[in-house]
Amino acid sequence: MGKSRVLYKNSSSMNLSIITINYNNEEGLRKTIDSVVCQTFKSYEWIIIDGGSTDGSKELIEQYQQHFVYWCSEPDNGVYNAMNKGIGCAHGEYLLFLNSGDTLFDKNVLQKVYDIHSNADIISGQVIRMDNNKLLRQYRSSLLLQLYLNTLNHQGTFIRKSLFNDNLYDENHKMVSDWKFWLDSIIRRNASVDVLDFVVARQDMNGISSDSEKEYAERQMVLKEFAPLFYQKGFEEYLRMCESPYYIFSENLYKKSHLLYSIGCRFLNLLNRFV
């Protein structure tokens, strides 16, 4: 089947560009479409990048094409190549990658994110798994530790488009290029991050598979590049901690009494939950 492409010329600049990539996942794409078209927030443009599906996905896209500012159905060179295609078509200040099968949490969630009026470069919300309704991953209080041990939820993360100006997803990697993008943007370029305390999206776990050995090998390649920055940022974070009133008070308690130190730390940890 030859490639198909539609571009609506009358689109205007939007606050948000939603990018959905799909390949032979008509059922999942339908769920994604249903979750977006019902949103109460309407200031977005929607881009569909299909990899030349033959399962009816193209016909589904044509059925809903009035909702898309741009769509194409043509062979690509993998997930990150498709995502980069979407970036090239986007006009929004922020980008959200909501791939086929993934859904927005409810009809008001985009409005809820917009109402926060965050000016951060990266605004990352919680994501839950569709198979058990549990968090896809628990965000840690230390962003540095979060990035070292895990990653951010791309289905629930709004990314300032300018971060992609000269830093698209690395198509040489097949599994960890979004993680590499977080490291480069946050650790090297000091992009600002807001972590939201509510659920933005659901991830469809059907068909999710992982080559753990290949993923580990790719992560190690990326870590070699960013290891010096991790050490530098980790040391800076340690110095900031040492200068904090919390740390100074804890040190004074420890010098006076181990018992007072234990009680004081428990009290401060409890107090910190309400601050």
Secondary structure, DSSP 8 states (H G I E B T S, - for coil): ---EEEE-TT----SEEEEEEESS-HHHHHHHHHHHHT-S---EEEEEEE----SSHHHHHHHTGGG-SEEEE---SSHHHHHHHHHHH--SSEEEE--TT-EESSTTHHHHHHHH----SEEEEEEEETTT-SBSS---S-HHHHHHHS---GGGEEEEGGGGTT----TT-SSSHHHHHHIIIIIIS---EEEEEEEEEEE--TT----HHHHHHHHHHHHHHHHHHHHHHHHHHHHHHHHSHHHHHHHHHHHH-HHHHHHHHHHHHHHHTT-
